[in-house]
Amino acid sequence: MVALKKQAPEAQPAQYEFSDTHIHFTNYVQDGPDIRELLKMMGTTIKRTTLFGLPLQQHWSHAEMGDFAPTYYMQADAPLYYYSFTDACIAMAYMSLSPEEQARFDPMITGFNPADMYGVEHIRRVLRTFPGVFCGIGEFSVYKEFVSSKIAGEKATLGNPALGRILDFAGEVGMIAMIHTDIDKPFPKSDQPPFLARQTRELFERHPKTKIIWAHIGLGRVVRPIENQAELIVRALKDPKLDHVYFDISWDETAKYAVESPESMNRVATAINDHPHRFLFGTDCVAPRKIEQMTDVFHKYDPIWKLLTPEASRMVRLENHERLFDQAKKDTRAWEKANLH
């Protein structure tokens, strides 16, 4: 009698917890994990992630630091400068993967100066050199606490035509644009209106054809939520002139403000439940070396996840990322086909 072969059980699909819309593959001295190490860390926890470095390099001044090599911008007084080669490093790492592995990454261009009228030419040149790779620009910074003042040369501003050219080009191509610009200055005076909030809104309104992700909703280590910020965000969510703008709740510093009280948690959860297609989760980890660095940020939002509807939670954690970046890849590939030879 012939023994029947036992059929192997079908592999169950991975139950991913989230996709990471905001992660830095490299740090301020362009160091980071091997991309296969990152893929291994993602495992069956993180479905997809953006792939971008930091556009800024910390200058190592021997006159200042001697043989101590600074790896973070707050470790030295020497300036930061734009490091355009970061985009080539990202592209080569991505291209080293199989198509199946590449599908889990969404590469972004960051090595341009948003204060330079030639910045848009850098983006165009990267697309020409590495077709089929990139689908967005950013995260890049305009106003960023303590960082902006350290950048060598002209400082970026929200009204600079150079920034306008960059966002217009991203819209023409169909690329996502992830921008960090603080909602207020660090340590503002109590009688000082948050003029950066107004300038940010005006910038977004000037570029209706560009899908923009506002990193951290303008918050930082010391840039706290402004008065009535939740109401301001809700008004923006309801304004059809801003329906191309999405809100990134990445970073443990952002989570700190979101979960600091029952009232703040309810405000955040209500805004997300009412507009679930406009929010994206990210960790904002820099050159992570272990999965816990990313999951720790994710779990800081546990009180918020519990207040969301199942649909809203799924959209913020997974579906919005896929929808936006899949479309950006499709549009960018179509633009490349039509414009690059």
Buried (B, 14 or more C-beta within 10 A) or exposed (E): EEEEEEEEEEEEEEEBBBBBBBBBBBBBBBEBBEBEEBBEBBEEBBBBBBBBBBBBBBBBEEEEBEEEEBBEBEEBEBBBBBBBEBBEBBBEBBEEBEEEEBEBBBBBBBBBBBBBBEBBEBBBBBBEEBBBBBBBBBBBBBBBBEBBEBBEEEBBBBEBEBBBBBBBBBBBBBBBBBBBBBBBBBEBEEEEEBEBBEBBBEBBEBBBEBBBBBBBBBBBEEBBBBEEBBEBBBEBBEEEEBBBBBBBBBBBBBBBBBBEEEEBBEBBBBBBBEBBBBBBBBBBBBBBEEBEBBBBBBBBBEBBBEBBEEEBBBBBBBBBBBEBBEBBBEBBBEBBEEEEE
